[in-house]
């Protein structure tokens, strides 16, 4: 089970905004780059505040994660519904997501009050998150479909880190509980990678011999998890 299953309903709510942006001349790639730039700014600001021992700014995380997911959904709709699909867009869609995730997870490593194990856990978590998305993308070459299986896909991680950010912003002191929470996230990420690889292999065995054109592959990536 994953929050990704709610994507169609989320997109339906955002469709009017996508149409508005199209009328204003915005492109899918511009929206993708805007989401990435915003994540870098938010992540950089949170890292500075965390290193100074100020956790109140982590209140930005829930709002930004929601806005970023909205932008990611909108760029996909612009690409599909207004003939803006491109190979460059497919690359930007995946690479910008990895950069954004890393930028928004990394500030937790600067919470020195939680102990010395925290920075290591955060780095491991970022690596595993990237591997999980890579496993999802690699399934396209094997079966023509991107895997977005849980238990901790991109949308699920956004929810979990939003909750952690909210707790920190509300005055919960970062300590051993945060280390255990991030350790649990790493375990769930490992399970996510295993699930995506196993189900991708199972799906590819059922569709062996079917060739997927390059443009179809590009569109599959663009329609990836938001």
N, C-alpha and C positions, 0 to 999 in steps of 0.2 A: 504494500500500500504506500502511495506517495501523494503529496500535494499536487504533483504534476497532473493528476487526473482532473483537477479543477480548472486546468488551463483553458478549455473551450468556453466555460462560463466567464472566466476572467477576460478573455479576448472579446466576448460579446459585449461586455460592459465598456471596454475600451475602444471599440470600433468607431464610435463617433469622433473620438479624439484623433484616431489615425486618419480619418477622412478629413478632419480639420487641418492637420499637419500637412497632408498632401495638397490641399487647396492653397496652403501658405507656401508651398514649394519645397518642403522638407523631403529628404530622401532617407531610405532605410539606413544607409551607411552613416549618414550624419547623426541619426538617432543613436546608432550603435556606439559611435565615437563619443557622443555626449554622455552616455551612460558610463562609459569607461573613464572619461575625464572626471566626472563627478565622483566616482568611486575612489579615484586617486586622491582627490582633494579631501574627501571625507576621511579616508584612511590615514592620510598624512596628518590631518588635524587631530584625529583621535590618538595617533601614536605620540604626538607631542604632548597632548594633555595627559595621557597615561604615564608617560615618563616623568611628568611633573606631579604625579599622584592625584590628579584631578579626574575623577570618574564620571562626573555629572554630564560631560559632553557625550558619553556613550548613549544618551537619550536620542542622539541623531541616528543611531543604527536602525531602529525599527522603521522610522519614516523613510530613510534612504533606501533600505532594502525593498520596501514596498514600491517606492518610486522607480527604482532600478528595474524591478520585475515588470512594472508597467511599461517602461521604455523598451525593455527586451521583447515584450509581447507586441508592442506597436511596431517595432522595426520588422518583425516577422510578417505582420499584416501588410505593411507598406510593400514589402518585397513580393508577397504572394498576390495581393489584390490589385496592385497598381503596376505590375510588370517591372519591378525593380530588382528582380533576382540577378545575381552576378556571382562569378567565381570569387572576386575580391570580397564581396559581401559575406560569402561562406567562410572565408578565412577570418575576416574581421569579427564575425559573430562568435566564433569559437575562441580565438586568441584574446579578444577583449574581455570575454567572460572569465578566462583564467586569470588575467591581470587584475580584473576587478575583485574577484574572490580573494586573491592573495592580499590585495591592498586592504580589504575590509576585515580579514582575519588577523593580519599581522599586528595590529595595535594591541591585541590581547597579550602578545609576548612582552610588552613593555610594562605590564602590571607587576612590578617587582614584589608587591606585598604577597603575591600568591606563591612565591617560592621559586627556587632555581630550576625546577623541572618544567616550569611553564613555557619558557622560550623553545625548548626542545620539542615539547608536545605540539606547539603551534606550528613549527616548521614541518614536523611529520604530518600534521593534519593538512597543511597546504599541499604538500607533495601527494598525499593520498587523494585529496579532492581533485587535483589535476589528473591523476591516474584514472579516477572514476569517470571523468568526462572523456578522457582519451579512450577508455574502454567502450564508452557509448558511441563515439565517433567511428572507431575502428569497425564496429559492427556494420556500418554502411557498406564497406568494401566486401564484407562476407555475405550479407543478406539484402542489402539495399535499404535497410531501416536502421535509424539511430536508436540505440537503447537508452531509455530514461528510467530504468527500474530503480526501486529503492533498495533498502529502507531509508537511505539518506541521499536523495538527489539534490539538485541545486536549489529547488524551491524549499525542500525540507531543511536544508542547511540555513537558508535565509531566515526561516522561522525560528530555528534553534538559536542562532546568533542574535536575532532580534530580542528574544527572551533574555539571553545572557546580558545583552547591552542594557535592557530595561532594568534588570536587577541591579546592575552596577550603578546605573544612573539614580536609582531610588535609594542608594546608600548602603546596599549590601556589600560588605567589605570583601574584596577578592582574597580568597584563601584556599585552603585545601579542597573545598567543595568545587572550585573552578577547575582545579587540576583533574579531579575525578570526572567532572562533566566533559572536559576535553578528551580525556582518555576514553570515555564511553563513545564520544563522537568518532574517534579514530577506529574503534572496533566496528562501529556501524558502517564506516566508510569502506573498511576491508570487505565486509559482507556485501556492500553495494557493488564493489568491483567484481567480486566472485559471481554475483547474480547476473551482472551485465555480460560477463564473459560466457558464462554457462548458457544463458538464454540466447545470446547472440550466436553461439555455436549451434545450438539446437535449431534455431530458426534458419541458419545458413544451410544446414543439412537437408532441410525441407525445400529449399529453393535453389539447390545446386544446379549449375548450368544456365541460370538466367542472368543475362548481361544487363547491367544498369548503365545508361548513358551518362556522360559527364554532367550534363545539365540537370539530370534527375538527382544525381548525387549531391550537387550543389544545393538544390532545393531542399533535399532531405536534411542537410546540415542546417540550412537557414530555419527550418521548422523544428530545430532542436529545442531542448528544455529551456524554459524561461524562468 
